[in-house]
Amino acid sequence: MRSRGRITALILNLTAIILSLIFIIPMVVIFINSFKSPAESNTMSMRLPTEWMFENYSVVVERGKVFASFLNSFCYAACSAILIVVLVAMAAFVLSRNRSGINRFIYYFIILGIAMPVSNVPLMKVMKALHIINTRPGIILLYAAINIPISLFIVYGFVASIQKEIDEAAIIDGCTPFQLFTRVIIHLLKPALVTIFVLNFMGVWNDFTMPLYYLNNSRKWPMTLAVYNFFGMYERQYNLVCADIVLTMCPVLLIFILGQKYIVGGISTGAVKG
């Protein structure tokens, strides 16, 4: 039995290592080639450059409109993620704690959006009727509406795992329903809320299709469209394209690392307290 357990653990570890390399190697290749000359970067190899060309990043910032597209991406990702977190936290608390017939219907109606595909033609007509197409608030609301169902599904289950005795104790101490939510429940929901914030931020930041369909003004393009446009202009200069991709990946990697650190730290602290 011990030998079988060791063999199973070895196989799982090797599988994890192989999968990690599959994801890490392309990132390493892009990072290394972002510092090469145009001739060296054409091979897209993992060889270190003969001369590290840090000026590739300054060229990308100047020609690729990175700063403007970065602000647009950050605005869309952060605003939509915050809006989702606020709405989902309140909705999950009400729908989970008061499981009446109408609340069950509302919950299942919302999470039905997980399985429903996005129909771009009717959605475009609705956005035109509301005069929010090709606007920053419109794309933010669109991202929030698309990602609310799965976010509500995650937080709803988390709220259901919180014992109702905590609510009763807070009410006995004199908390109103609003104070119960803002002073007690919201703190217990932090790991779940940080999780959906990170997931939605990453999803919006990396999205390509929605801005392509609903943003016709290049000044409002996020970094994904800016990278696509930059690649069209400099498709033969892979060093500049790689530098642009690295600049695009850095913010979302930072958010992911910080979010993971917060989630793991919060869970560990809760386990110690428990």
Disulfide bonds with the S-S distance in Angstrom:
none
